[in-house]
Amino acid sequence: MLAIPADVLLQVHEATNGQALFLIEDMSFSDWASLVPVMQTRPQDLSDKIKELASNIADVCKKAAIENKELNLIVAKAKKVILGLHGYDTTHLDTAGWVSTNDTADTFTDNYISSIALTPAELEYFKQKEVMRRQSAHLDISSSARDTSHKFAKNSPFLPLASSTWTEKAMQRVHNRSWKLDTFNYTAPISVNAYMALADLTAADIDNCHTAARNATIYFPAGRAGLDADFPPISSLEKGKCSQRPLLHQKGIPKFPADLLELKKLWNGGRPFLKCPCPGCEANFTWLDHMIWYIIGNLDKLDPLAPSDKIRMLEFQALLRTSWKKPVLAQITFTFMREYMLKILHLVTENRNITPEEILGFEDFKNVPFVRKFTAALLPNAEGLLAQTPSRRNGSIDFEDNSLRRCTSTADHGRRKTWLENQQRKR
């Protein structure tokens, strides 16, 4: 999808050729995306960038293997704290995450392997596959298409603690239909740097997103008319869904959850989503990043009539750089909001008796309106924090006045067409 030239693919292939960990097989989407700006603006640094990725791949794979084994336990521990704080039953979590030793047993006995007389090369390959199998044995996801109500049932997972590495592998197992996973709360494994490369964003754009996240800024609230930016109908993502063109909205920053369902949805405050405008089509909904991730792996869904994937890729990039730029900026803003959420969750998990004042006293959280609002929503008896929200300081950057406002909708179509024509001429 990123149109990596053949010579670059060869460099990546050769970077770890002959080693047990093969870089070209273990690179994430965001790793590949990080090569794009280097190729375009600093080609002289490309070799060093690939060497950097190669030198880190062993550590990345090691962390992924540990996460596969321990994620269930980590999530269960945090979930028990959060549910307990809100007075919900946690007995179903007492043994959650513990792994049976049978899961790590060898698939075949040594005697059986000896009896089939494998060559040294075959035996080495088989051993590598056995190690990979054991490392992935605890990757527990749901790949079945079930009614969405199960995602918010009593015992369903909801804390988005999985890394992007885990999430990317999980999404591949459901054919990049992220909404098929066991919770709606996972985000697509697209890093901020990857969004920057795809949408041609600047450091100033990202700074504005940081400011918007700090200020808990919502630019497409669900109660108002949504943004029409030529998004594909949700029926193109999944059969049976609405064929009307969806509009973009953002989830609001929630107040203290009144029930378990609201508690599980708390982690999506500020998140951009697509929904058709039809009254009564409540199921025709998807997160913006889930749509983007699915399109990345299924470019034909964007324009079935295009003569090639190259043209579809150009059209996709044109959308991201023009009419979809505002939504992408909103998604990055949510990414930073989610980072705040997870930092707060970590503090609460480590010390369930931590007070709101102690959380707000951390250096990174001082004078951050979003942290104040989310802490008030997460911790019982902390609603009083909302009355103490400090006013915006003079001179602070306004997100909409910068990146968002530069993407005026009246010029989007013309700029996208011009950009696409220029790219085609270059080819």
N, C-alpha and C positions, 0 to 999 in steps of 0.2 A: 504494500500500500504506500510505503514511503518512497518507493522507486529508488532503492539503493543500487548504485551502479555495480556491474559485475566485478570490476576490479576491486571495489571496496569489499564486496562479499568475499572475494578471494583472500584479501588481507585478514579479514575476520576469521575465515576458515583456517588459515595458516598460523594464526596467532597462538593456538594451542594444539596444533595438529600432532597427533600421536600421544597426547596426554589423556588421562582418565576422564578429566572434566573438559568437555568440548565447548569452547566459548560460543560458537555459532548455534549450538543447541540450547544453551542455557541463558542466553541474553533475553532480557525482558523487552516488551514493546517500548518502554520508556528509554531503555538503553539504546535501542536502534534510533529512536527519535533524537537522542542526544548527539548522534553522529551528524544529523542533517545540518544544523547551523555550522558545525566545524567544516563540513564539506563545502558549504556555500560561501563562508566568509573567511575561514582560516585553514585552507587545504594543507598548508605546510605543517599543521599540528595534528593532522588526522592519524598519522602513524602512532604518535604518542598517546592519543586518546584511546586507540584500540589496545595499545599495550597496557594502559591503565585499567581498562575493562578486563583484560585477560588476567592481570595481577590480582584483581579483586574477586574473580569468579569462584575461587575455592571457598573464600569466606562467605560469599553469598549463598552458595549451595549448602554449606555447613549450617548457616543460620536457618535456611529453609527446612533442612532435615530436622533440626531441633524444634522448629515451630510446628511441623507436622505432628510431632509426638506430643507436644505440650500445649497446643492451642486450646483443646477442649478443657483442660484443667485451668488454664489462665482465664478463659471466658467464664467458666463455672464459678471461680473464686470471685471475680468482679461482679458477676450477676447476683451471687448470693448476698454481697454487701448492698448492692443497689436495691434489690427487692426487699431485703431486710429493713433498710432505712424507711421504706414506704409501707412497711407492715404487711407485706405479702408472704405467703408460705414459701419456704426455701428447702423443705425436706427432700424434694426431688433432686436437689443439687448435692446432697451429702456424698454421693459416690460418683458424681459426674466427672468425666475426664480421666478416670483411672483406666489404665490400659491393661488388658489381659496379656499375660506373658505368652499365650498361644499365638498372639498376633505376630510376634517377632521370631517364631520358629522358622527353621529352614524349610523350604518347599519340598526338597528331596533329601533323602539320607545320603551320607557319604558313600555307603556301599553301592547304592543305586547309581550314583554318578560315576563311580569307578567301573561299574559293570558295562557302561556304554562306551568306554574307551574314547573319551574326548581328546582331541589334540590340545597341546598347550595353549594355542591361540583361542580355541573354542572354550576351554576351561576358564581362561582369563576373562573372556567376554561374558560367559555365564555368571562368573562371580560378581562382575560389575553390575550386571542386571539384578542379581539377588540383593546387592547392597541398595540399589535404587528402589527395589520393591519394598524392602523393609523401611526405608526412609519415608516412603509415600504411603505406608500402610494405614496411617491414622488420618489421612486427608478425607474427612467425612463431610460430604455435601449431599444435597438433594438434587437429583437430576430429573425427577419426574414432574410432569406438568399437572399440578394439583390446584385445587381451588385456593385462591389467595388468602382465604381466612386462616389457613393453617399457620401463616407467617406471624400472626399476632395471637396465637393460642397461648395458653398458660405456660407450657413448657418450651415454647419455641425460642431459639436464640434471637438476640436483638442487639447485643453490644458489638459494634464494628471494630473489633480488636485485631482482626487478621491483617497481615501485611499485604502490600500490593503484589508481592511475589506469590503468596498463597492464593490471593484473589484471582490473579491472572490464570493460574493453573485450574482453579475451580471453575472459572468462567469458560475456559476452553472445553471442559468436560460437559458443559450444557450448551455447546455450540455458540458461545458468546451471547446467549440469551440470559443476561444477568438477572432478569426478573424471575428466572426459574430456580434460583438458589433458595436456601432455607430462610432467608430474611431479606427484606427490601433495603436494609440499611448499609449493605456493602456499596462502596463506590467503585467505579471503573478504575482499573490500574493504569491511569494516565497521569503522569507526574506534571507538576507545574512547568518544568522545563520542556516536557513533551508538548503541552498545550502551546507554549511559546513558539516552538518550532513549527507546529501545525498551523497556527493562526498568525504567525509573523508578529508576535507581540514584543514590546520593548520592556526594558527594566522599569520605565516610568509607569507602564500599564500595570505591572505587578505591584509596584509600590502603591498605586491607587487601590488595587484589590486588597492589599494589607490594611489600608486605612478603612475601607468599607467594612472589612471583617471586624476590625476593632470597634467600629461604631455601630455594629449590628444593622447595617444598612440593607434595606430590602427595596429593590427597584421595580419588581414586577409582582406586587402583592396579589394573592389569590382573589381578593375581593373586588378587584378592578378588571378592566378589559385586558386580556392577555396580549402578548407580543406576537404578531404574525410575521414570521421570518422565513416563510416558505419551507417549513419542516415537512418531512415525509409523513404521510398518514400512518397511524399506529397499525393499521391493517397490513402495511408493508413489512412490519416487524414480526407480526404474528397473525395468522389467518383467523378470521372470525371477529377481529376487532374493527373499530369504526374506520370508515374510509374517508371521513372528513379531515381536512387539514387541521392539525392541533395547534394550540396556542401555548405560549410559554408563560408560566407563573413561577412564583417562589413561595415556598412555605414560610410562614411567619415565625418569628422567634416566640416560642410558646411560653405560657405561664405555667405555674405549678400544675402537674398532671392530675386530673381528677380521678383517673382510673388506670388500670394496668395497660390498656390499649394506648392511652395517651403517653404513658411512660415509655413505651416501646417506640413510639413515633417521635419522641423528644429529640432523638439524635439526628433528625433531618431538618432542624430549624434553619431556615435560610437557603434550603436546597432548591435549585431550579427544577421544574418538572414540566412535562408536556401533557396537555389534556385537550380532548376534542371539545368544541363549544356546544355540543348537542345536550339538551336537557335530559337527564336520566341516564347518560352514558358514564356511570360512575366507574366502571371497570376499565374504561379506555384512558389509561393513565400510564405514564412511564417517566422515570427520571431522565433528565437531559443527558447526563453522562452515560447512562445505559444505552440510550439511542445512539450516541456518538460511537461508543465501543462496538455496538452491533454493526453499524455502517462500516467501520474500519475493516471488519472481517467479511463484510458482504456488500461490496461496492455496487453490485448489480441492483440492490434494493433502492439505491439512490436514483438511478436512471437506467431502467431496463433496456431502453432503446439506444443507448450509447454504443458506438461500434467497438469499443475496447475498454479494458480496465484502466488504461492510461488516461483516456478521456474522462472516465468516471472519477479517477483520482484527482485530476485537475479541477473538475467541477466541485468535488468535495473540499479541496483546499481553497477554492475560490469562495465557497460558502463560508468557511471558517474565517476567512480574512475580510469578509464584507458583511453580509446580512446576519451571519451567525456570530459575529465578533462580540456583540453585547452579551448574548447568552454565554459564550465561553468565558468572558470576564466575570459574569455572575457565578459560573461554576468554579472558577479559581477562587473567588471570594469565599464561596462555601467551603472549599478545601481548607482555607485558613481558619474558618470558623470551626470546622471539624477538628483541626489540630488543637484549638483551645479546648474543645469538649473532651478530647482524649487526655489532655494534660490534667484537666480537672478530675476526670474519672480516675486517673492514676493516683492522684493525691487522696481521693476519697477511699479508694481500694486499699491503699497502704495504711490509712488511718480513718476508720469509719466514724471516729469521734471528732474529726476536724471541724472547725467552725467556719462559717462563711467569712468571718473577718480574717481568719488565718489564711484562707485561700486568696482573698483579695490583697493580702499583705505580701504575696510573692512578687518579686521584682517585675517579672514579665506580665503580671496581671494588674498592676497599679494603673488606675485611670483608664481601664479598658471597659467600655460600656457593655460589650458582648459578654465578657466574663461575668460581670455583675448580673446581667439578665439570665444567663444560663445557670449560674450558681443558685439564683433565686428560684429557678424552675426545678433544679435537681434536688436540692436539699430541703427537707421538711422544715417548716417554720422559718424560712429565709425570705419570705415575700417582702419583708420590710426593706430589703436591699433596693427594690425598685424605686422606692420613695427617695432614695439617697443618690440616684443617678446624677453624676455631675454633668453640667452643661458642656456643650462642645467648646473647646478652647478656640480663641481667636486665631485665625491664620491656618487652621487645620485644612487639609486637602479634602475637597469634596469629590467623591468618586464619580458621580454623574457628570460633574462639570469637566472632567478630564476624559478618560478613555471611553466612557459610554456615550457621552455627548458628541464625540468626534465621529461616531458611527451613525450619522443621521440616516433614517430609513429612506428618504427620498433619493439619496444618491447611491444606495446600496447596489441596486440592480445594475446601474451603469458602470460602477467601479468593478463589479464582479465580472461583467462581460468584457471590459477592457483588459482586466488582469488575465482572464482566461485566453483571450486572443493573443496577448503578448507571450504567454507561456507556450502556446501552440506554435507561434512563429519561431520561438527559440529552438524548438525541436526540429 
